[in-house]
Amino acid sequence: MPIIETINLKKEYITGVSSVKALDGINLSIQKNDFVSIMGPSGSGKTTLMNIIGCLDSPTSGTYKLNDKLVSDLNDDELAKIRNKEIGFVFQSFHLLARNTALDNVMLPLKYAGVGRSDALEMSKKALDQVGLSDRSSHTPAELSGGQQQRVAIARALVNRPSILFADEPTGNLDSKTGADVMNLFKELNDLGQTIILITHEDSIAQQSKRIITIMDGLIKSDIGE
């Protein structure tokens, strides 16, 4: 059973009297433990697709099933719960709270989920250990390098043990060596069973995943490694 399945997914934006088709019929199936890169130039529809399958936006038409649940049938509370527990997000900008320590930043999703403090501390320490930063837990973002900040962001995305980890241009703000370290971490996580969907415009980054989907003009142009 696919973890993600879309059938004829479309997204149209109305601007005044004209409309723009961001997605024009996407049929996609992603299995558990896949490591997928979604590629495409700016304006291709790749970010729109991530927003929809990440439950941040809804399609104009078509079907989207997440873990065999029809997403269109879910109410706002159910969607919020899925975003918090089923999906982890990593972005190009790390989105860490400047005054919080690495540990406190990682704990944030658990606070929103209502997890008790002792359990949250234990889970957050494990997540930081998983990304190799257990010795930096008391540091604030200003005391961490760019690569370390991205690792904290990855730990925060993993702390709720999500079904899917979405990474949107995760190496975009990093130098090539640090970017390679982050990609190696994603490979290690995938080897441990984590499903990962990576949004990128860099071919060298996409080549490190198991499967590369290229989107052009709102359509899947190629799907290599399926």
N, C-alpha and C positions, 0 to 999 in steps of 0.2 A: 504493500500500500504506500503510495507516495506521501511524503510529509507536506508537499505543496503541489497543488494541481490547479491550473487555470485553463478555462475553455473559452475561446473567442473573446478574450478580455479587451475591452476598449475604454479609452479615456479621452473625452473631448472637453476642451475649455472654450467657453463662449466669451468673446471680447467684443463688446458693442454689437455690431451687426455681423461680424465674422466669427468663425470658429476654427480652432486648431485641434487637429487629431494628434494627441501625444502618443497614444497606443491605438493600433488599428487591427486588433484581432490576434492576441498573443495566446498561443497554446503551449503550455509549459508543464513539465512534470519533474519534480525534484525528489529524490529518494533520501531517506535517512542516511547520514554519514557521507553524503555528497560533499564535494568541495568545488563549488561552481564560481567562475568569474563571469560577470555580465559586462560586456564591453560595448563601446559605441562612442561616437563623437558627441560633443555638446549639442543638446537638442534632439538626440536620437530617441529619447524615451526611457533610457535606462534608470534614471533617478525616479521617474514617475512609476515605473514598474516596481522598484524597491519600496517606494512609499505605499503602494497598494498591497504588495505581499507582506510588508511589514506592519500592516493594519494602521498606517498613519493617514491613509486616504482611501476613498472608495471608487470603484470603476463606474463609468457611465452605463456600461452594459457588460454582459458576460458573467461567467461563474468563477468563483475562487473558493477552493476548499483548503483549509489548513488543518492538518491532522484529522482529515476526514470530516471536519465540521464546515458547513456552509457559512462563510463569514458574513454574508448579507443577512443571515437570520439572527445574528448576534446584536444585542443592545449595547449602548455606550459603556455600561459597567462591565459587561462581559468582554468587550474589546479592550478596555483599559486593563483588565486582569490578564488578558492574553499578552498585551504589550509588556506588562511588567514581569510575567512569569514564563511565557513561552518563547519570547524573542529578546535577544540582546543586541544592542546597537553600538557600533564603534564608528566614529566620524573622523574626518580629516583634522578638524579642530577638536582638541581633546575634551572640551567642555567640563573641565574639572573646576570645583569651587576653590578659589584662590586661598581662602583662609583656613580651609580644612586640610587635615593630614591625608596622606594616601589612604590610610585605613578608613577614615571617616568618609572619604569620597566613595570608596568601594561599598560601604555599608548603606549608602543612600537608598538604593532600590529595596533593600530589606526593610528599612523603616517604612517606606510607602506600602510594603506588603504586610505590615503589621507583625513582623518577626520580632520575638523578644530579644533584648539586648545581648544576653549571654550567647544565644544561638547565632545572632547576627555577627558578633565578634568572632566566633569560631569559624563561621562560613567565610567571612571576609579575609581572615588570616590565611585560610586554605587557598582562597582565590589568588591572593598576592603571592603565596608560595608557588602556586601553579605557573605564574608568569615570571618567577625568579626575582621577586622584589620583597621577600619577607624581611630583609634587613633595612628596608626603606619605609616601613609602615608609618613611622612618626614624622616623616618629612612632608612639607607642604609642596605644592607644584613648583614654586619658585626655586626650591632646593633640589629639583630633579631635572635631568636632561630631557630633551624632546622625546627620545626613545623611551625613557623611563615613564614619562607622563602618558605616552600612548599605551604602555603596558598596564599602568593603573586603570586607564579607560577600558582596556580589554578585561582586566580582572573585574571591574564593575559590571561589565556586560555579561560576565560568566557567573556572577555570584548567585544568581537565582537558578542556576543550572538550566538554561533555556534550551528548548528543542533546536532553535536555529540562531546562529550568530550572523548578523548582517554587518558588513564592514564597508563603509562608503569612502573610497579613496583613502584608506588608512595610512598609506605611506606618503601621502601628498605633501606633508609638512616636514618630512624627514630626509636626511642625507641618504645616499645610496647604501652605505654600510648599515646604518640604523634601520633603514627600510628592509634590508635583507634579513636582519635579526628578527624583525616583526613578522615577516613572511615565514621564517623558520618556526616561529612560535605558533602561527596558524597551522602549519603542517603537523606539528607535534599534537596540537589540540584535535585536529582531524583524525590523526592516527589513534587517538584515544576515544574516537566515536562522535566528536562534535560535528554537526552539520554546519557548513560555512558557506555563505553567499557573499561574494566580494564584488563591489562595483568599482571599476577602474577604466581609465582610458589608456593605461600603459601596457603595451603588449608584453614587456618583460615581466611584469607582475602577474598578468593573466596566465602566462605560460607555466607558472608554478602551481596552478590549481589542476584538478583532475579533469575538468570540463570547462570549455569556453563557449559562451553564448554571445553572439554578436547581434546587436540591435541597430537597425537603421530605419529612419522614418517611421518609427512606431511598430515595426515588424521584426521578427526574428529572421536575420539574414543567413546565419549559420549556427550550427550547434555541434561542436566537435568534442568527442569523448563521451557522448551520451551512452 
